[in-house]
């Protein structure tokens, strides 16, 4: 598997009663396919994986696999705080038809770098699915260092990394490990353009939930080395990127999705967007509509 381009970390739509909204889920999936999204992640942190029951995880993933029907890769978020449980969840995802697993560094427990190596090797050796490493220290409390990635990237079942640290030095260090068998992907929308112009293979994006055509256009331009055009669209996206960071993810992106008629609310302890940001949500949604239209026309 070779992952690249615009990959969406999908939000999970709920209905007004707080249950899964499968109609909204399928509409979200269709929008992604129509806009040219090149892979999707089901039940990652943006998908509120920690708030999903096992049966809901199964239903979301099974529905996505059946709906996509092999047109693009489907990744499942399977990373948990314990290695054995992560292996079990990855096997579950494989049985449901996922193409790969996105596995975050174990949240909260803060393993050593040696522990991270042992963790990821054990999951990869189990051979259930190809796995993508995921580093997001601001959420997990641990940092997967480049020298640790160097120990892991040669494993035949470890096919890439999603790096959510924004520093250019971190991306520069990871790009040394990029190969035909190992993809380096940005996990930070505001700096994804810079990362791809530097050589990153693509981005696993939150913004592409609501800006799938624009993010695909950005990826195409940046990966082709068309810096001026890529930077131009990146500048147009900054308002959306700024809004999507006003409260913890996925609160803002789900506010925009709700204004688009896809889903209602989140699950506790996450609350809907604060009313102080209501005007910004409306203006961002209008900007999203205009930019998506322009990028769809350009495509």
Protein Blocks (a to p, Z undefined) as FASTA:
>chain_A
ZZehjdddddddddfkopacfklmmmmmmmmmmnopabdcehilknommlpcfklmmmmm
mmmmmmnnomaccdddfbdfbfklmmmmmmmmmmnopabdcddddehklpafklmmmmmm
mmmmnomaccdddddfklnopacdfklmmmmmmpmklgbdcdfbfbfklmmmmmmmgcfk
bccddfbfklmmmmmmnopabdcdfklmmmmmmmmmmmmmmmnopaklmmmmmmmmmmmm
mmmmmpccfklmmmmmmmnopaeajddfbdcddfklmmmmmmmmmmmmmmmmmmmmmZZ
